[in-house]
Amino acid sequence: MFLLTHRLPIVPSHSLISSLTSPKSQNLFLYTSAFVSKSIASPLCHFSTAVAQEQEQDHDNDHVQGKEIRPLSLEELFLPPETDVSSLKLDAAAPLSARILKGSNIVLSKYAGGGVDVEAAEFVKSSVRTEDCPADGAPEFALVGRSNVGKSSLLNSLVRRKRLALTSKKPGKTQCINHFRINDSWYLVDLPGYGYAAAPHEVRTDWGKFTKDYFLTRPTLVSVFLLIDASIPVKRIDLDYASWLGQNQIPMTLIFTKCDKRKKKRKGGKRPEENVQEFQASIREFFQTAPPWIMTSSVMNQGRDEILLHMSQLRNYWLKH
């Protein structure tokens, strides 16, 4: 699905969006690609002081996420628009490091908050065509990823409901565009997984067609959350999918799943942190600036609050602009 046979040109953050995409999506792509210039890059702690102290106290816990990730530089952070990084660096009461979401490269902005808690969640409908999707104009976030990456589990974790989305040990279960209304004001959208070879070829083709159409023509799409399995090495199909989204100027956040799983080194396995770093290094050939990312584990609810906070600032910015 969306496999590329050649290297795409580097995607500049200021490129224009396809005429099929709404003006709001154009603003949001700039939003999700906004980083400071390399000329002011400097080493910066990945976590706030409070988080760093918490990690030291729980140093022996192998599941403390992110403790082995190298510090991020300013150029690697996701800085929302209207965020004055110079003032944040000088604010002793709320330094920039205290504004970075745990296990991510995302800085919280003034748009974060408001509607963060999931108080109500309900399945609305399944659609096989974009034109059949809900038409109430509410903002929506699409979850997509390789089959068996844990999309349904993550969705259930976000809303704290075990059966809101159908989970299955058999990959490729989701075959439609599934809309879930959250707090009666916005949507989570579960899209078909890609890359499951056992699915019939004609079905895989149909999935690719309507998913691509949804990305390009859906005016209420705030952002695509592309799920990547952090427990395994980088997959070319994930890089191809991410590069297709970038080439088409579709707002995207990388969600690294299964970060609780630790492969044994003697069997050639790598830590999730290493796989995350390798994916980010590999994706640089397609992007001028890296998209925002968050590390998660549905088993431990790791990253749940961070995703919801990030969604809130994307949603609030989208509604205002």
Number of C-alpha atoms within 10 A of each C-alpha: 20 18 14 14 7 7 10 15 12 15 18 16 19 13 13 13 18 15 10 12 20 17 14 17 23 19 18 26 24 20 21 24 28 21 21 16 10 11 8 10 14 11 11 15 16 26 24 18 13 9 14 14 12 12 17 12 9 11 12 9 10 11 16 17 20 17 18 11 14 14 14 17 16 22 20 20 25 24 24 24 18 10 13 11 16 10 12 16 12 11 11 9 8 13 16 22 16 19 16 22 23 22 22 24 24 24 21 21 20 12 20 19 17 11 18 17 15 12 11 12 20 17 15 12 14 19 16 16 15 17 12 11 17 16 9 9 11 17 19 24 21 21 23 24 25 23 19 20 21 24 29 24 23 25 24 19 22 20 20 17 13 13 12 17 21 13 18 13 7 9 20 19 16 20 17 19 22 22 23 21 19 19 15 12 13 20 25 21 23 23 24 24 27 23 18 16 11 9 13 9 11 8 11 20 12 14 23 16 14 19 20 16 15 20 21 22 16 17 19 21 27 26 24 20 24 21 27 27 24 29 23 19 16 18 12 13 17 23 19 21 20 24 25 18 18 24 19 16 26 24 24 23 23 21 28 28 27 23 27 21 17 17 14 10 9 7 7 7 15 18 19 27 22 18 21 27 14 14 20 17 11 14 18 15 17 21 20 15 22 25 26 24 25 24 29 27 23 21 14 13 13 24 26 20 16 21 21 19 22 23 23 19 21 22 26 17 21 20 12 8 11
